[in-house]
Amino acid sequence: MKLSWTLPEEIIIKDFLKSQGVSRRLFKTFKEEPKLVMLNQQSAPLWHVGKTGDRLEVELPEEEAGAYMEAERLELPIVYEDDHVIVLDKRPHVAVIPSMNQPTGTIANGLLWHYKEQGLPYTVHILTRLDRDTSGLMLVAKHRYAHSLLAADQKQGKIQRSYMALVEGAMTESTGTINQPIGRKEGSIIEREVRTDGQMAVTYFRRQTTFAGHTLVEVKLATGRTHQIRVHMAFIGHPLAGDTLYGGKTDVINRQALHSQQLRFVHPFTKRLLTFHSPVPVDFLIE
């Protein structure tokens, strides 16, 4: 893929590309492969000074997938796609990234096949990763440059998400904030817990409906710690239904009852604000 700009002023090519969010990794590639950078249809080094009105073009390098990831024909629940991003509405019980225990059947395997069918030399760039049993919307950057731009937005809190969670018990509070640090639980490589030496974690919640000994809650995050919603809701005495790792029961649902219901972000190239919604899953609607 080629990207192009008209230089607005006299400027060093590297400085202009840096202002456009080009990452250090891409700069390294451009140094190793100078033909990827063209000024007025001529190869130009990064230190060259472009003039006002000059046409700058860069060709994104080919990317290689990790040796442990294989392309696999899978049905991907794509709700939006363009040259730069993909939005998926993930089903529960589907892993996002391959592991030793599950090397195939993941979102990443399916994305590699999807790119292969389109003739795109990309690897997988997940922006908003979801746990295996969490369903709902997730954002994927199709190439390295889009990932760099969106990752910067993500650090600044510009990629906004909200979740629906079905929690144990009848929640009395209509709204609340949980501000408790989270860290890895001693003796476990998976489980997290609230602990004084953990990383700052802030979760906002709003009660939606209470029924059948459970409460449907809307949740938003100010931080993005591993298992944050699951840990925080268990900490206040309302573990997610089905979340056996953190005290939830499996009498009404056979997975952690967490769903990514809304995703909002500014497109890194068109600058349009995009908003996506996913309905509450059927398995949340207990009687």
C-alpha positions as a printed Julia matrix, in Angstrom:
287×3 Matrix{Float64}:
   0.0     0.0    0.0
   1.17    3.5   -0.86
   0.41    6.62   1.15
   0.95   10.13  -0.19
   1.0    13.71   1.04
   1.55   17.18  -0.4
   4.14   18.92   1.77
   2.64   22.07   3.35
   6.02   23.74   3.86
   9.76   23.29   3.4
  10.65   20.47   5.77
  12.98   17.51   6.24
  11.22   14.34   5.09
  11.88   12.52   8.37
  10.49   15.42  10.4
   7.33   15.48   8.3
   6.81   11.72   8.59
   7.39   11.94  12.34
   4.64   14.58  12.52
   2.36   12.08  10.77
   2.92    9.47  13.47
   5.38    7.21  11.67
   6.93    4.86  14.23
  10.61    4.18  14.89
  10.16    0.69  13.51
   8.93    2.07  10.2
  11.77    4.6   10.06
  14.21    1.73  10.49
  12.61   -0.05   7.55
  12.72    3.09   5.42
  16.45    3.43   6.15
  17.05   -0.19   5.16
  14.86    0.1    2.05
  15.23    3.71   0.77
  13.2     2.98  -2.38
  10.09    2.92  -0.2
  10.28    6.73   0.14
   9.67    8.83  -2.97
   9.64   12.6   -3.41
   8.13   13.8   -6.68
   8.41   10.21  -7.98
  12.12   10.03  -7.19
  13.73    8.02  -4.38
  14.71   10.38  -1.56
  16.64    9.87   1.69
  14.91   10.7    4.96
  17.22   13.65   5.6
  16.32   15.3    2.29
  14.54   18.67   2.55
  11.26   18.77   0.66
   9.77   22.01  -0.63
   6.26   23.39  -0.29
   3.95   21.54  -2.69
   6.28   18.56  -3.2
   4.56   15.18  -3.45
   5.78   12.68  -0.85
   4.93    9.0   -1.21
   5.81    6.08   1.02
   5.15    2.42   0.34
   4.34    0.36   3.4
   6.7    -2.63   3.7
   5.54   -6.21   3.61
   4.97   -7.78   7.02
   5.63  -11.31   8.17
   3.41  -13.17  10.61
   5.0   -14.86  13.6
   6.27  -18.37  12.97
   3.65  -19.79  15.35
   0.69  -18.24  13.47
  -0.88  -19.94  10.47
  -3.53  -18.67   8.1
  -6.78  -20.59   8.52
 -10.08  -20.28   6.69
 -12.57  -19.17   9.34
 -15.8   -17.21   9.35
 -14.88  -13.76  10.65
 -17.71  -11.64  12.14
 -16.63   -8.42  10.37
 -18.98   -5.46  10.83
 -16.72   -2.83   9.21
 -13.64   -2.9    7.02
 -11.64   -0.49   4.86
  -8.01   -0.29   3.72
  -6.79    0.49   7.22
  -9.01   -0.98   9.96
 -11.36   -3.85  10.73
 -14.07   -3.95  13.4
 -15.22   -7.41  14.5
 -18.17   -8.51  16.62
 -16.52  -11.5   18.3
 -18.5   -14.49  19.47
 -17.8   -15.98  22.93
 -15.59  -19.05  23.34
 -13.23  -17.83  20.59
  -9.61  -16.93  21.4
  -8.06  -13.88  19.75
  -4.4   -14.94  19.62
  -3.01  -18.49  19.22
  -1.4   -20.16  22.22
   0.31  -23.47  22.97
  -3.02  -24.89  24.09
  -4.95  -23.43  21.14
  -2.71  -22.92  18.08
  -5.62  -22.7   15.62
  -9.21  -21.52  15.42
  -8.43  -18.01  16.67
  -9.32  -14.56  15.35
  -5.67  -14.09  14.36
  -5.64  -17.27  12.26
  -8.76  -16.11  10.46
  -7.37  -12.61   9.85
  -4.23  -14.01   8.23
  -6.38  -16.04   5.83
  -8.55  -12.98   5.16
  -5.44  -10.94   4.25
  -4.07  -13.79   2.15
  -7.28  -13.92   0.1
  -7.0   -10.17  -0.53
  -3.32  -10.39  -1.43
  -2.35   -8.18   1.52
   1.15   -8.7    2.98
   0.1    -7.91   6.56
   0.33   -9.56   9.93
  -2.14   -9.22  12.82
  -2.39   -5.96  14.8
  -5.01   -6.18  17.56
  -5.88   -2.88  19.25
  -8.63   -3.94  21.66
  -8.03   -7.56  22.6
 -10.8    -9.51  24.32
 -10.59  -12.59  26.54
 -11.62  -15.89  24.98
 -15.06  -15.92  26.61
 -15.75  -12.19  26.25
 -17.93  -11.33  23.27
 -18.48   -8.16  21.3
 -16.72   -5.43  19.39
 -12.98   -5.31  18.89
 -10.71   -3.12  16.76
  -7.95   -4.37  14.45
  -5.4    -2.29  12.52
  -4.72   -3.84   9.13
  -1.16   -2.58   8.71
   1.72   -1.36  10.86
   1.21    2.34  10.22
  -2.48    2.26  11.14
  -1.54    0.35  14.28
   1.03    3.0   15.22
  -1.52    5.82  14.87
  -4.3     4.02  16.71
  -1.99    2.81  19.48
  -1.04    6.45  20.15
  -4.74    7.35  20.34
  -5.34    4.41  22.65
  -2.69    5.62  25.09
  -4.45    8.99  25.2
  -7.82    7.38  25.91
  -9.26    8.32  22.53
 -10.49    4.81  21.73
 -13.64    4.55  23.82
 -15.34    1.3   24.78
 -18.24    0.34  26.99
 -19.24   -3.12  28.17
 -22.29   -4.9   29.45
 -21.73   -7.29  32.34
 -24.15   -9.66  34.04
 -23.06   -9.82  37.67
 -24.08  -11.92  40.65
 -26.5   -10.4   43.15
 -28.87   -7.44  43.22
 -26.72   -4.33  43.02
 -28.1    -1.5   45.16
 -25.93    1.32  43.82
 -27.2     2.96  40.62
 -23.72    4.21  39.66
 -20.24    3.92  41.09
 -16.5     4.16  40.6
 -14.03    1.45  41.58
 -10.53    2.87  42.04
  -8.37   -0.03  43.19
  -4.9    -1.08  41.97
  -4.6    -4.46  40.25
  -1.63   -6.82  40.12
  -0.81  -10.43  39.41
  -1.86  -12.84  42.15
   1.09  -14.57  43.76
   1.54  -18.11  42.54
  -0.55  -17.61  39.39
   0.4   -16.59  35.87
  -3.22  -15.86  34.94
  -5.18  -14.59  37.92
  -5.13  -10.95  39.02
  -6.26   -9.33  42.25
  -6.63   -5.98  43.97
  -3.35   -5.3   45.76
  -1.65   -2.2   47.11
   1.45   -2.69  44.97
  -0.56   -3.16  41.76
  -1.1    -0.79  38.85
  -3.7     1.96  39.11
  -7.07    0.78  37.76
 -10.32    2.74  37.55
 -13.69    1.29  36.53
 -17.04    3.12  36.19
 -20.33    1.25  36.35
 -24.03    2.01  35.93
 -26.83   -0.36  36.91
 -29.23   -1.18  34.08
 -31.6    -3.96  35.22
 -31.89   -6.26  38.23
 -33.57   -9.66  37.79
 -33.36  -13.3   38.91
 -30.68  -12.6   41.52
 -28.43  -10.87  38.97
 -27.79   -7.33  37.75
 -27.09   -6.13  34.22
 -24.45   -3.4   34.45
 -22.91   -1.0   31.94
 -19.17   -0.67  32.53
 -16.59    1.8   31.23
 -12.84    1.78  31.82
 -10.47    4.64  32.54
  -7.55    2.18  32.44
  -6.99   -1.13  30.69
  -5.55   -3.68  33.1
  -5.74   -7.41  32.47
  -9.07   -8.81  33.76
  -9.9    -5.35  35.16
 -13.7    -5.58  35.02
 -13.69   -9.15  36.31
 -11.39   -8.32  39.24
 -13.1    -5.06  40.2
 -16.63   -6.45  40.13
 -15.57   -9.42  42.24
 -13.86   -7.02  44.66
 -17.14   -5.18  45.37
 -18.98   -8.48  45.89
 -20.58   -8.8   42.44
 -18.47  -11.23  40.38
 -19.44  -11.77  36.77
 -21.9   -14.61  36.28
 -20.08  -17.63  34.86
 -16.65  -16.3   35.83
 -15.42  -19.2   37.95
 -11.9   -17.75  38.14
 -13.18  -14.84  40.22
 -16.08  -16.41  42.13
 -18.9   -16.4   39.6
 -21.36  -19.28  39.3
 -22.26  -21.22  36.16
 -25.92  -21.84  36.97
 -27.25  -19.33  34.42
 -24.44  -18.92  31.87
 -21.45  -21.07  30.89
 -18.95  -18.27  30.31
 -17.9   -15.03  31.93
 -20.83  -12.71  31.22
 -18.94   -9.81  29.66
 -19.75   -8.17  26.33
 -18.07   -5.28  24.49
 -21.19   -3.38  23.44
 -19.87   -0.08  22.06
 -16.7     1.0   20.28
 -15.93    4.59  19.29
 -12.78    5.98  17.68
 -11.56    8.58  15.21
 -10.43    6.96  11.97
  -6.64    7.48  11.7
  -6.83    8.56   8.04
 -10.3     9.96   7.28
 -10.52   11.61  10.73
 -14.2    10.63  10.9
 -15.66    9.64  14.27
 -16.87    6.05  13.95
 -19.26    4.46  16.45
 -20.33    0.82  16.52
 -22.89   -0.97  18.7
 -23.46   -4.65  19.44
 -26.67   -5.85  21.11
 -26.74   -7.61  24.47
 -26.08  -11.34  23.84
 -28.96  -13.78  24.1
 -27.25  -15.77  26.86
 -27.36  -12.65  29.1
 -31.16  -12.58  28.96
 -31.95  -14.91  31.85
 -35.3   -15.23  33.59
